[in-house]
Amino acid sequence: MANYEIVATTAFGIEAIAAKEIKKLGYKDLLVENGKITYKGDEECICKSNLWLRCADRIYIKLAEFKATSFEELFQGSKAIDWAEYLPEDANFIINAKSVKSQLFSLSDIQAIVKKSIVEKLKETYEIEWFEETGGKYPILVSILNDKVTILLDTSGEALHKRGYREIGSAAPLKETLAAALVIISNWRYDRYFIDPFCGSGTIPIEAALIAKNIAPGLNRSFVCEEWDFIISSLTWKKVRKEAYEAIIQDKEFKIFGYDIDPEVIRIARQNAVKAGVDDIIHFQTQPVQELTTSKEYGTIVCNPPYGERLSEKKEIEKLYQEMGLVFKKLVNWSYFIITSFEEFEKFFGKKSDKNRKLFNGRIQCYYYQYIGPKPPKKV
């Protein structure tokens, strides 16, 4: 099997979480940078990375990296890649581009130059003048940062947060990849109660359930590289998917609850849980946070409450966070984890967090406030 340089991209702030996931899959010698992790692996690694990584955005094969301050340098650098190693004669290759702080900044020109260089290289190999492009899709990303060009082959297709269970979301949906990261950071122990009192369309409880049952997040979707028999055998995909089905935990009970004040989003949450195959272990219910109560100890709350992005909502949000503080305070020995962009959260919540972590919900800068409860006594 070939050995590739693989790049897993992530949202800022969760690179270390994705890196731990990659190590758990058995891959080492990682280079962790802002928004990405680079590592080496074969075809099976590409399949496993797409299928199993809960916090990554996309999985790429890195094809080349070089400096270019002119279109000629971009053309020659791209043409130097052995494109026939990756693209069959009928490949439908699509060029995307992005450029930051670089002399080459016209995205349409970057796309055109790289497209031309690929065609010229393939002409030499396949000895034909015209390429039909009627075969599988091969998305190519040309990323230029400070005049350094990185050419990547996108193996995921649709972004990895699109698990396939959430066709309909609430008004302000949380990406599945970020929701999974929030659950992982909480260190929730699966034998304890798990509650999201602002569950919306159910993303956080569903991701918690997928993690608890060890269900690969990509099991219910396809990936663009599944069309690439040229690179990855269909037998490799069958093997990796079979192993993922066999890894699902079927014989344990989990206590996961999702509440929301809006009955319509609770209905959607239930539908999404059915599509994700975890409706048997999540209880959804219409309930405002002010009514949250439990006699159970040592549970975990992970939630994404309203932020109050509009100035007119500020007083409402301050009141909500005050009420949250009073409600959560009554939960004996619980840990709670709250993501919000509201800068005065701790002031109105009434308690300083044990830890906080800067994260981005889309383009919104947030902090993940972590209140860590005591460990339960050891069973004798």
Secondary structure, DSSP 4 states (H G I P E B T S, - for coil): ---EEEEEEE-TT-HHHHHHHHHHTT----EEETTEEEEEE-HHHHHHHHHH-SSEEEEEEEEEEEE-SSHHHHHHHHHTS-GGGT--TT-EEEEEEEEESSS---HHHHHHHHHHHHHHHHHHHH--S-----S-EEEEEEEEETTEEEEEEESSSS-TT--SS-SS--SSPPPHHHHHHHHHHHT--TTS-EEETT-TTTHHHHHHHHHHTT--TTTTS--GGGG-TTTS-HHHHHHHHHHHHHT---S----EEEEES-HHHHHHHHHHHHHHT-TTSEEEEE--GGG---S--S-EEEE------SGGGHHHHHHHHHHHHHHHHTSTT-EEEEEE--TTHHHHHTS--SEEEEEEETTEEEEEEEE-PPPPPPP-
